[in-house]
């Protein structure tokens, strides 16, 4: 996939196609085409153009973690002893499967991570035995999410 630094211009048809696929990535192309009033080939052509532009980065199935017993979502601000510790810390965080996101941030923390645990005890074990033992981590600040109230992508 070729990615450019330029903004992509979307027309009304592109937006309609994207809205259908953002709602259900498994929606058949022909069904989308009929709903919009264009051919299936035209939808395919537009999707190839959008993929080539770098706007689309694939499709995926979304797993409901609660079904697997993961009920505790937390955000952890990580303080590093020095900025040079960041690459090493990130390499260690990548090894922890419960770490879903990792962001290099401005402000007090060097890194902000999002983790998913089975429960509070699991969270405590990850903090004490894995995250806080990473060389360069001076301390952490943890926020447990009680409920996710908004979950969406950017509007098209």
C-alpha positions in Angstrom: 0.0 0.0 0.0 1.4 3.4 -1.0 0.9 6.1 1.5 1.2 9.8 0.6 1.5 12.8 2.9 -1.2 14.6 0.8 -4.8 14.8 1.9 -7.2 12.7 0.0 -10.2 14.3 -1.6 -13.4 12.3 -1.2 -16.5 12.9 -3.2 -20.1 12.0 -2.1 -19.9 8.5 -3.6 -16.6 7.7 -1.8 -18.1 8.9 1.4 -21.2 6.7 1.0 -19.0 3.6 0.3 -16.9 4.3 3.3 -19.9 4.8 5.6 -21.3 1.5 4.5 -18.0 -0.3 5.1 -17.3 1.5 8.4 -20.7 0.3 9.7 -20.1 -3.3 8.4 -16.8 -4.2 6.7 -18.4 -7.5 5.5 -21.2 -5.8 3.5 -21.1 -7.2 0.0 -19.7 -4.8 -2.6 -22.7 -5.5 -4.9 -25.1 -4.6 -2.1 -23.3 -1.3 -1.6 -23.3 -0.6 -5.3 -27.1 -1.2 -5.6 -27.7 1.1 -2.6 -25.7 3.9 -4.1 -26.8 3.3 -7.7 -23.5 2.5 -9.3 -21.9 -0.7 -10.6 -20.0 -3.2 -8.5 -16.9 -2.6 -10.7 -17.1 1.2 -9.9 -17.1 0.4 -6.1 -14.1 -1.9 -6.5 -12.3 0.7 -8.5 -12.9 3.4 -5.9 -11.9 1.1 -3.1 -8.6 0.3 -4.9 -8.0 4.1 -5.3 -8.7 4.7 -1.6 -6.4 1.8 -0.6 -3.6 3.1 -2.8 -3.9 6.6 -1.3 -3.3 5.2 2.2 -6.7 6.2 3.5 -7.8 2.6 4.1 -5.5 0.5 6.2 -7.4 -2.8 6.0 -10.4 -4.3 7.7 -10.6 -6.5 10.8 -12.9 -8.4 13.0 -13.5 -6.9 16.4 -13.3 -9.3 19.3 -15.4 -8.7 22.4 -12.8 -9.0 25.2 -15.5 -9.5 27.9 -16.4 -12.8 26.3 -12.8 -13.9 27.0 -13.0 -12.7 30.6 -11.1 -9.4 30.1 -13.2 -6.9 32.1 -10.6 -4.3 33.4 -9.5 -1.5 31.0 -6.8 0.8 32.3 -4.7 3.7 31.1 -1.3 4.0 32.6 0.9 7.1 32.5 4.5 6.0 32.6 7.2 8.3 33.9 10.7 7.6 32.5 13.9 8.6 34.2 15.2 10.1 31.0 13.9 10.5 27.4 16.6 8.2 26.1 14.8 5.3 27.9 11.8 5.6 25.6 12.8 3.2 22.8 13.9 0.5 25.3 10.7 0.9 27.3 8.5 0.6 24.2 10.4 -2.6 23.1 9.6 -4.1 26.5 6.0 -3.0 26.5 5.5 -4.6 23.0 6.2 -7.9 24.7 3.2 -7.5 27.1 0.1 -8.8 25.2 -2.3 -6.9 27.5 -0.8 -3.6 26.2 -3.2 -2.5 23.4 -1.9 1.0 22.7 1.2 2.9 23.5 1.6 6.7 22.9 4.6 9.0 23.3 3.1 12.0 24.9 3.6 15.6 26.0 3.1 16.6 29.6 4.2 14.8 32.7 4.3 11.3 31.4 6.7 10.1 28.8 4.4 7.3 27.7 0.7 6.6 28.0 -0.5 3.0 27.5 -3.9 1.4 27.3 -4.1 -2.1 28.8 -6.8 -4.8 29.1 -6.8 -7.2 32.0 -9.0 -9.9 33.3 -9.5 -8.1 36.7 -7.9 -5.7 39.2 -5.6 -8.5 40.5 -4.3 -9.1 36.9 -3.8 -5.4 36.5 -1.8 -5.2 39.8 0.4 -8.2 38.7 1.1 -6.5 35.4 2.0 -3.3 37.1 4.2 -4.8 39.8 5.9 -7.6 37.9 6.1 -6.4 34.3 5.6 -2.6 33.7 7.3 -1.1 36.8 10.3 -3.5 36.4 11.2 -2.1 33.0 14.5 -0.4 33.1 14.1 3.4 32.9 10.5 3.4 34.4 10.6 5.6 37.5 6.9 5.4 38.3 3.5 4.9 36.9 0.0 6.5 37.3 -3.0 4.3 36.7 -6.5 5.2 35.7 -9.1 2.4 35.5 -11.9 2.9 33.0 -15.3 2.3 34.5 -17.1 2.4 31.2 -16.3 3.3 27.6 -19.0 5.9 26.7 -17.9 6.7 23.1 -16.3 4.4 20.6 -16.1 5.7 17.0 -13.9 6.5 14.1 -13.4 9.9 12.5 -16.6 11.1 10.7 -16.7 10.8 6.9 
